[in-house]
Amino acid sequence: MKDLLAKNPETTLSIADSFERVRPELLAMSKESLRPINLDIPTVVVTITGTLPEVMAMRPLIAATLGEAQAAHVDRLPMMVHAASQSHADYLIALQPTEVQSQSDALVGKREVLEADATALVRRGFIKAGELAGLRGSVGFNNQIFDVLQLVALLRKHWAAIEGRTGVTLAELDEAERAAQRFTEVLAAREKLASAVGAVADLRQRAYTMLLMTYEQVQRAIRYLRFLEDDVDDIVPSLWAGRRRSSARADSPVDAEPRVLGPAAPTPVTPAVTGPGAAPVTPVTPIAPGLPGASPFMR
């Protein structure tokens, strides 16, 4: 087994190297060729990884019987497993929650303190009521940011008159301003992340599709070579095992079990009566192949 792996460098690449090696090929795939991800990728990876020892051991027979082109799918299978693994890991990392909610909660708390003090100062006549008219409320991230900045600017503007008459300190105003700035940066990073997640998800779907296509090629080869031994499912099991499928999928022909129809029941034929007084024979219109009553031998 080790000798066989050494002869095929593609099978010994690291997960990250495998992914980078096939990235151009994945990006070149057409959108129309991509399959929906309706299988659990970690399960698929583990299942196919478990087949690799026996599949690699059959490579010489596949090459000798079906040619090197078919054997090349065997060589590529470990690399495609690695690519699917790496792309799925990248996708999970991209989905990690950001600090948006925690930053928002902290900023809303600062906004409430500043607004409460500013409202008290309005009631005491140190600030005009109209100066709070522009506040938008705490619903919405942008509203939270700009309300805090407006309140900070307002209290600084009147600081000479309100110093010592409010519980807010200049240090708190500085910290509130920094918190609003940090939250602005977090939101900007989130926008970039949303775009990045889309790209990572697309690459993940491409790697998943390529892995399934490669595995199906290997299944076809082994099904052909081991048909009489009836052990194909032991060597390269179906990825759909245990799943009910409403109809055969065009994009996974190897796993789909063909539906075998029995021959149509023959239409009874009444012998023609000849001679004087016989009724005329009514011509019979042939039945199209595939319809009830058609001959099973018509194509």
Stockholm file with secondary structure:
# STOCKHOLM 1.0

chainA/1-299         MKDLLAKNPETTLSIADSFERVRPELLAMSKESLRPINLDIPTVVVTITGTLPEVMAMRPLIAATLGEAQAAHVDRLPMMVHAASQSHADYLIALQPTEVQSQSDALVGKREVLEADATALVRRGFIKAGELAGLRGSVGFNNQIFDVLQLVALLRKHWAAIEGRTGVTLAELDEAERAAQRFTEVLAAREKLASAVGAVADLRQRAYTMLLMTYEQVQRAIRYLRFLEDDVDDIVPSLWAGRRRSSARADSPVDAEPRVLGPAAPTPVTPAVTGPGAAPVTPVTPIAPGLPGASPFMR
#=GR chainA/1-299 SS CHHHHHHCGGGGCCHHHHHHHHHHHHHTSCGGGCCCCCSCHHHHHHHHHHHHHHHHHTHHHHHHHHCHHHHHHHHHHHHHHHHHHHHHHHHHHHTSCCSHHHHHHHHHHHHHHHHHHHHHHHHTTSSCGGGGTTCCCSSSHHHHHHHHHHHHHHHHHTHHHHTTSSSCCHHHHHHHHHHHHHHHHHHHHHHHHHHHHHHHHHHHHHHHHHHHHHHHHHHHHHHHHTTTTTCHHHHSCCTTTTCCCSSCCTTCTTTSCCCCCCCCCCCCCCCCCCSTTCCCCCCCCCCCTTSTTCCTTCC
#=GC SS_cons         CHHHHHHCGGGGCCHHHHHHHHHHHHHTSCGGGCCCCCSCHHHHHHHHHHHHHHHHHTHHHHHHHHCHHHHHHHHHHHHHHHHHHHHHHHHHHHTSCCSHHHHHHHHHHHHHHHHHHHHHHHHTTSSCGGGGTTCCCSSSHHHHHHHHHHHHHHHHHTHHHHTTSSSCCHHHHHHHHHHHHHHHHHHHHHHHHHHHHHHHHHHHHHHHHHHHHHHHHHHHHHHHHTTTTTCHHHHSCCTTTTCCCSSCCTTCTTTSCCCCCCCCCCCCCCCCCCSTTCCCCCCCCCCCTTSTTCCTTCC
//
